[in-house]
Amino acid sequence: MRFNKAICISICFLSFIIKDVSAQKIVVSSFNLRYDNPGDIGNLWKDRVSPIAELIKFHDFDIVGTQEGLDHQLGDLLKLLPAYMYYGIGRDDGKKDGEYSAVFYKKDKYSLIGSGNFWLSETPEKPAVGWDANQTRICTWVKLKDKKSGKQFYVFNAHYDHMGVLARVESSKLVLKKIREIAGTAPAIFTGDLNGDRESEWYNYLKNSELLEDSFSNASHVYALNGSFNSFSPTGLNSNRVIDHIFVTSHFNATTWAILTDTYNGKYPSDHFPVVSQLVFTNQKK
């Protein structure tokens, strides 16, 4: 009888540990959805939205930093992802016009306790084209609370300009400044399409900062057989060019990092592959 009781206690203890570890795991993705372009014949949004939703559900993303999604695209996606909620605004007017840098999150796992936006420009408090950029660019952030563990952390998500070199460098400087101002010393994650690979000046400005590190660099297991931009075509692949990234503060360790090359009927769900990293909290800070 005592033996059976001891076994029951051990099982309960192990179950508690497993649940606690599971609560601490965060599967984070950066995913450029490709805006709804009627010129994308053969790769129209109406055909891609379901595969994108299925990809997110199957790979069980907890948090997805999205880029390029227009208001109606995010609405379409949300209908297919009832377990998720998102926060974001249109970059052109601060309401619904223009592309979003929306952050999706599992609403049964996290509570949204803070949110905001800033523009990647000299006037971050209002919509504007910054420096030598070609388009208006925005960074969206959320503060989330894990409903089980009570842990709180921030997620920042952005899409850098595709033409302005100065704008991309200055965007990295601004992102670091704003993370320090908004998150302070709290845990923070930064996802984004930086339109720059690991050799770019703006990427290295982030990587070499004392605040952030690339989750790719400290991941225990990396699965990345291609670049992250595919241009909707196998001929668009470049195995050495990753322009979508997931950065973290020292509060996190990455157990895995991957570029997911899922297809549907021989096609890609977007012109970018989603980049995903499984993160766990370190014991360094709370």
C-alpha positions as CSV (number, residue, x, y, z in Angstrom):
1,M,0.0,0.0,0.0
2,R,2.8,2.4,0.9
3,F,4.6,1.5,-2.3
4,N,1.5,2.3,-4.4
5,K,1.1,5.5,-2.6
6,A,4.7,6.5,-3.3
7,I,4.2,5.7,-6.9
8,C,1.1,7.9,-7.1
9,I,2.9,10.8,-5.4
10,S,5.8,10.4,-7.9
11,I,3.5,10.3,-10.9
12,C,1.7,13.5,-9.6
13,F,5.0,15.2,-9.1
14,L,6.3,14.3,-12.6
15,S,3.0,15.4,-14.1
16,F,3.4,18.8,-12.3
17,I,6.9,19.2,-13.7
18,I,5.9,18.3,-17.2
19,K,3.0,20.8,-17.1
20,D,5.2,23.5,-15.7
21,V,7.9,22.9,-18.4
22,S,5.2,23.0,-21.1
23,A,3.9,26.3,-19.7
24,Q,7.4,27.8,-20.0
25,K,7.9,26.7,-23.6
26,I,7.1,29.4,-26.2
27,V,6.9,28.5,-29.9
28,V,7.5,31.8,-31.7
29,S,7.4,32.5,-35.4
30,S,8.1,35.4,-37.8
31,F,6.0,35.0,-40.9
32,N,5.7,37.4,-43.8
33,L,2.2,36.7,-45.1
34,R,2.6,38.5,-48.4
35,Y,0.0,41.2,-48.9
36,D,-3.1,40.5,-51.0
37,N,-1.7,41.4,-54.4
38,P,-4.2,40.7,-57.3
39,G,-1.2,40.4,-59.5
40,D,0.0,37.2,-57.8
41,I,-1.7,35.0,-60.4
42,G,-1.5,31.4,-59.2
43,N,-0.7,32.5,-55.6
44,L,-3.7,34.6,-54.7
45,W,-4.6,35.3,-51.1
46,K,-7.9,33.4,-51.3
47,D,-6.0,30.2,-52.1
48,R,-3.2,30.8,-49.6
49,V,-5.1,31.7,-46.5
50,S,-6.2,28.2,-45.6
51,P,-2.8,26.6,-46.0
52,I,-1.3,29.4,-43.9
53,A,-3.8,28.8,-41.1
54,E,-3.3,25.0,-41.3
55,L,0.5,25.5,-41.1
56,I,0.2,27.7,-38.0
57,K,-2.2,25.2,-36.3
58,F,-0.2,22.1,-37.2
59,H,3.1,23.5,-36.0
60,D,1.4,24.8,-32.9
61,F,2.7,28.3,-32.9
62,D,2.1,30.1,-29.6
63,I,3.0,33.5,-31.0
64,V,3.3,34.7,-34.6
65,G,4.8,38.0,-35.6
66,T,3.3,38.7,-39.0
67,Q,4.2,41.1,-41.7
68,E,2.4,42.6,-44.7
69,G,-1.1,41.5,-43.7
70,L,-3.8,43.9,-44.7
71,D,-6.9,44.4,-42.5
72,H,-9.1,42.0,-44.4
73,Q,-6.3,39.4,-44.6
74,L,-5.9,39.3,-40.8
75,G,-9.7,39.0,-40.5
76,D,-9.7,36.1,-42.9
77,L,-6.9,34.4,-41.0
78,L,-8.5,35.0,-37.6
79,K,-11.7,33.2,-38.8
80,L,-9.6,30.1,-39.5
81,L,-7.7,30.4,-36.2
82,P,-10.3,30.6,-33.5
83,A,-7.7,29.7,-30.8
84,Y,-5.8,32.9,-31.6
85,M,-6.2,36.7,-31.2
86,Y,-4.1,39.4,-32.7
87,Y,-3.1,43.0,-32.1
88,G,-2.0,45.5,-34.7
89,I,-2.9,48.6,-36.7
90,G,-2.5,49.7,-40.3
91,R,0.8,51.5,-40.8
92,D,-0.5,54.1,-43.2
93,D,-3.0,55.8,-40.9
94,G,-2.6,54.2,-37.5
95,K,-6.0,52.6,-37.9
96,K,-6.9,50.1,-40.7
97,D,-5.1,51.5,-43.8
98,G,-2.0,49.8,-45.1
99,E,0.0,46.8,-44.1
100,Y,0.1,45.6,-40.4
101,S,2.9,44.2,-38.4
102,A,0.3,42.3,-36.3
103,V,1.2,39.9,-33.5
104,F,-1.0,36.7,-33.2
105,Y,-1.1,34.8,-29.9
106,K,-2.9,31.9,-28.3
107,K,-5.7,33.5,-26.3
108,D,-6.2,30.5,-24.0
109,K,-2.5,30.6,-23.1
110,Y,-1.8,34.3,-22.8
111,S,-3.5,37.4,-21.6
112,L,-2.9,40.7,-23.4
113,I,-2.0,43.2,-20.7
114,G,-0.3,45.9,-22.8
115,S,0.1,46.9,-26.4
116,G,1.3,49.8,-28.7
117,N,3.0,50.8,-31.9
118,F,5.7,53.1,-33.1
119,W,6.7,54.1,-36.6
120,L,10.2,53.4,-38.0
121,S,11.0,57.1,-38.7
122,E,12.3,60.3,-37.1
123,T,8.8,60.8,-35.7
124,P,7.9,57.4,-34.2
125,E,4.7,58.6,-32.6
126,K,2.9,59.2,-35.9
127,P,2.7,57.7,-39.4
128,A,5.6,58.8,-41.5
129,V,8.2,57.6,-44.0
130,G,11.5,57.5,-42.3
131,W,14.9,58.5,-43.5
132,D,15.5,57.2,-47.1
133,A,12.7,54.6,-46.9
134,N,10.4,53.9,-49.8
135,Q,7.4,53.2,-47.6
136,T,5.8,53.9,-44.2
137,R,7.0,51.2,-41.7
138,I,5.7,50.3,-38.3
139,C,6.7,48.2,-35.3
140,T,3.9,46.7,-33.1
141,W,4.4,45.4,-29.6
142,V,2.4,43.5,-27.1
143,K,2.9,42.6,-23.4
144,L,1.6,39.1,-22.7
145,K,1.0,37.2,-19.5
146,D,1.2,33.4,-19.3
147,K,-2.1,32.4,-17.7
148,K,-0.5,29.4,-16.0
149,S,2.9,30.5,-14.8
150,G,2.1,34.2,-14.4
151,K,5.3,35.1,-16.3
152,Q,5.1,38.4,-18.3
153,F,7.1,39.3,-21.4
154,Y,7.0,41.6,-24.4
155,V,6.9,40.8,-28.2
156,F,8.0,43.4,-30.7
157,N,7.4,42.8,-34.4
158,A,8.5,44.9,-37.4
159,H,9.0,44.9,-41.2
160,Y,12.0,47.0,-42.3
161,D,12.0,49.0,-45.5
162,H,13.1,47.1,-48.7
163,M,15.0,49.9,-50.3
164,G,16.4,52.5,-47.8
165,V,19.7,51.3,-46.4
166,L,19.9,54.2,-44.0
167,A,16.3,53.5,-42.9
168,R,17.2,49.9,-42.1
169,V,20.2,50.9,-40.0
170,E,18.2,53.6,-38.2
171,S,15.3,51.2,-37.7
172,S,17.5,48.9,-35.7
173,K,18.8,51.7,-33.6
174,L,15.2,52.8,-32.9
175,V,14.0,49.3,-32.2
176,L,16.7,48.9,-29.5
177,K,15.9,52.2,-28.0
178,K,12.2,51.5,-27.8
179,I,12.6,48.0,-26.4
180,R,14.7,49.6,-23.6
181,E,12.1,52.3,-23.0
182,I,9.0,50.1,-23.2
183,A,10.2,46.7,-21.8
184,G,13.0,47.9,-19.6
185,T,14.7,44.9,-18.1
186,A,11.7,42.6,-18.7
187,P,11.9,39.6,-21.0
188,A,11.5,40.6,-24.7
189,I,11.3,39.0,-28.1
190,F,11.8,40.8,-31.4
191,T,10.5,39.2,-34.6
192,G,10.7,40.7,-38.1
193,D,11.4,40.7,-41.8
194,L,14.5,42.9,-41.7
195,N,15.1,42.8,-45.5
196,G,18.6,41.9,-44.6
197,D,20.6,38.8,-43.9
198,R,23.2,38.0,-41.2
199,E,25.8,40.0,-43.1
200,S,23.8,43.2,-43.2
201,E,24.7,46.2,-41.0
202,W,21.3,46.5,-39.5
203,Y,21.1,42.9,-38.5
204,N,24.5,43.1,-36.9
205,Y,23.5,46.3,-35.1
206,L,20.9,44.2,-33.3
207,K,23.0,41.0,-32.9
208,N,26.0,42.9,-31.5
209,S,24.0,45.0,-29.0
210,E,24.1,44.2,-25.4
211,L,20.3,43.8,-25.4
212,L,19.4,41.2,-28.0
213,E,20.8,38.0,-29.5
214,D,19.6,36.0,-32.5
215,S,17.8,32.9,-31.3
216,F,19.4,31.1,-34.3
217,S,22.8,31.6,-32.7
218,N,22.0,29.9,-29.4
219,A,19.6,27.2,-30.6
220,S,20.4,23.7,-29.6
221,H,19.0,22.3,-32.9
222,V,18.8,24.2,-36.1
223,Y,16.8,23.0,-39.1
224,A,17.4,25.4,-42.0
225,L,18.1,23.9,-45.4
226,N,17.0,27.0,-47.4
227,G,16.8,30.8,-47.2
228,S,13.7,32.4,-45.8
229,F,12.6,34.2,-49.0
230,N,11.3,32.0,-51.9
231,S,9.5,34.5,-54.2
232,F,6.8,31.8,-54.8
233,S,9.3,29.8,-56.8
234,P,12.0,27.1,-56.1
235,T,14.3,29.2,-58.4
236,G,13.9,32.0,-55.9
237,L,15.6,30.1,-53.1
238,N,18.9,31.1,-51.7
239,S,20.2,28.8,-49.1
240,N,22.6,31.5,-47.7
241,R,20.1,34.3,-47.3
242,V,17.9,34.5,-44.3
243,I,16.1,37.9,-44.0
244,D,13.5,36.9,-41.4
245,H,14.7,36.8,-37.8
246,I,13.8,36.1,-34.1
247,F,15.8,38.0,-31.5
248,V,15.6,37.5,-27.8
249,T,16.8,39.0,-24.6
250,S,19.0,37.0,-22.2
251,H,15.8,35.8,-20.4
252,F,15.4,33.1,-23.1
253,N,17.2,30.2,-24.5
254,A,16.3,28.7,-27.9
255,T,16.0,24.9,-28.0
256,T,15.2,24.8,-31.7
257,W,15.3,27.2,-34.7
258,A,13.9,26.3,-38.2
259,I,12.8,27.5,-41.6
260,L,9.6,25.7,-42.5
261,T,9.2,24.9,-46.2
262,D,5.7,23.5,-46.1
263,T,3.8,23.4,-49.5
264,Y,0.3,22.9,-50.8
265,N,-0.3,21.4,-54.2
266,G,3.4,22.1,-55.0
267,K,3.0,25.8,-54.0
268,Y,4.3,27.9,-51.1
269,P,1.8,29.5,-48.7
270,S,3.7,32.8,-48.9
271,D,6.7,34.3,-50.7
272,H,8.5,33.9,-47.4
273,F,8.9,30.8,-45.3
274,P,8.0,31.1,-41.7
275,V,10.9,31.1,-39.3
276,V,10.2,29.5,-36.0
277,S,12.1,29.1,-32.7
278,Q,11.1,27.2,-29.5
279,L,12.1,29.3,-26.5
280,V,12.3,28.5,-22.8
281,F,12.9,30.9,-20.0
282,T,16.4,30.8,-18.5
283,N,17.0,30.8,-14.7
284,Q,19.0,34.0,-14.9
285,K,16.1,36.4,-14.5
286,K,12.4,36.5,-13.7
